[in-house]
Amino acid sequence: MTRTLRGVIHGRTVELTEDLGVPDGQQVEITIKTVASPKPWGEGLRRCAGAFAADWTEEDDRILEEIHQERKRETRKEISG
């Protein structure tokens, strides 16, 4: 039987994430492959949120404010009837 399972090392013990279904005392052979720890959700966003901070200018603020105001402007036409 060959299966791939994940677990966590605690000293000389490997704590598996699921039951093997193998009887206690059964000898097994283990091949270890380390995996990268998952980053917390949103970590990428937090890393890139300030990416332009050093290059941001007042002109950038002005452009974003102009876009914001333009989106709020009423663009529907009155229907006369």
N, C-alpha and C positions, 0 to 999 in steps of 0.2 A: 504494500500500500504506500503510495506517495501522495502527500497533500501539502499545500502551502498554507501556513497559518501565520498570524501576526502575534507578537507578544512584546513584553517589556522585560528587560534585564534588571534584576535586583541582586547584586552581588553575583553569586554562583547559581542563582535560580532564574529561570525564564518563566514569567507569568503569561500564559496564553490567553488570547481574547475569547476563545471558545473551547468547548470540551473536545478532546481528541477521540473519545470513544474507544480508547485503548485500555485494557485492564491494568490496574495498579501493579507495578513490579515488572511490567513488560519492558524489555530492553529495546531501545530505539537508537537510530543514528540521526544526528542533526547536522544540517548544513546551515550556517548563519550568513545572512545577507542584511546589512544595515540599511535602513530606509530613512529618508529625511523626515524630520518632525514636521507635521503640518503647521503652517502659520495660522494664527487665529484669523477668523473671518473678518474681512475688512482691512487687514494689515496692508495690503497693496494700495488701497485707497489712501490710508493714512500716510504711507510713504510718498505717494505722488502728489498729495494735496498741496504741499508747499514747494513743489518742484520749480515753479516760476517765481518764487518769492524774491530771489536775489535780482531778477531781471524785470520785475513788475514796475511799471511807471504810472504817473498820474494820468498820462494819455490813455493807458489801458483802462483805468478806472472810468475816465470820461466816455470811452467807447462803450464799455459795458452799461453804463448808466443810460446812454443814448439808446442802446438796444432795448433796455428795460422799459424806458418811456415809450418807445415806438410800439412795443408789444401791448402796452396798456391803452394806446390810442384807439378810439372807436373807428372802425373801418366799414361798418355796414351802412348802406344807403337807405334813406327813407323812401318808402313806396307811397306815392300819392295815389289817391284813389277815388 
